[in-house]
């Protein structure tokens, strides 16, 4: 069977209304079908294969979904070749420079920048929900101290659903969706901070509503009002992580939510996906890697060599990205912020020098250049988090707090998309063909 796929038009400006809709012609086993092409607002094109199996009997095969759009979405635009990232049309550079994290959450979830009044109402409605329901605090005492903070966060969030049974049914109204969003934006940071306090045997600190949400989170963690440089550094890290379209954890939230499972378990599943070192766990893995190289006498050439050697099982953490093939715009912002924050706090971190040297060497090395491997957002974020006192194993929790508005925006967008379907990919089966069952007694 041969298959030839030719987009009839690939480039150029959006055609005038009168032009016939774009299609792609696919020939499978001598039979040709025309498949519609969906064009996004930035002229990205996707061949719509919804009817492919009905028309031809074949499916598409795309391990890792590297070439598959699972949905249309109006939240985040990303162009990996040109290093562009925009939240609802606003460039990440501008948003990261000027916006608050709550403003970005509002923007991602509701589609527009809030007016001053809308933002005040939004943050007030979040702040009034900061406190966890009675009884919830005891949960943190039942985890072994060795539990990873991401496990505490995910399981506590699932447990929280027990206190909000009215928000767990399968067809939430718009008001209930909003209630979920406000509850999560308020209580996930509280859970994260309480989990940290109890894991370290420290008393829980109730939230302070007169602080900004970011400053309040830091207060609940550390018990003292933080330097503005620290608050601003965390604000920027949270914003840079706030959304990244259909990444592994967001796709997980959408997939779990598509079964109409409630948001508590959908977001908890997203937390699980984020935890992995190839995704949100990379920030922790980067610092562990830099520490190991530092302890090894800053012998970074050895580790660059290991990263290039497929048999070593070692990767340069914080390097490479599925969609950025030129540079990650977030990493540029964060590298600059790293210098600024450490300067303001008067910290000299040898890991920052090491990271810069590693980057310099890797970016001249043909292995990394030819594979288009560049530092991603997490190559430098860990150095900032370390400087502001966040323990290494809490790094991915910070990523989660940043990404939470994105997950909620996607969950809401999916629920409000007319006729959305349960996510259920196909496969190409490669196991044994039919064989006869042999009873145990005859198997020897
Ligand atoms: N170090 C060394 N080699 C690498 C690295 C790396 N960090 N990343 C990719 N490669 C190599 C692969 O071995 C592969 O080489 P090959 O073509 O010779 O087989 C090639 O580059 C392509 O890599 P893939 O794994 O196919 O790329 P993919 O798009 O699937 O993976 C990923 C992207 C997971 C980010 C990968 O680059 C990686 O593991 N990076 C390190 C972990 C990391 O920093 N993750 C954070 C991502 S950003 C985020 O989630 C916020």
Boltz pocket constraint, residues with backbone or C-beta under 6 A from the ligand:
constraints:
  - pocket:
      binder: B
      contacts: [[A, 64], [A, 277], [A, 278], [A, 279], [A, 280], [A, 282], [A, 307], [A, 308], [A, 314], [A, 315], [A, 316], [A, 317], [A, 318], [A, 319], [A, 320], [A, 321], [A, 322], [A, 323], [A, 371], [A, 373], [A, 376], [A, 377], [A, 378]]
      max_distance: 6.0
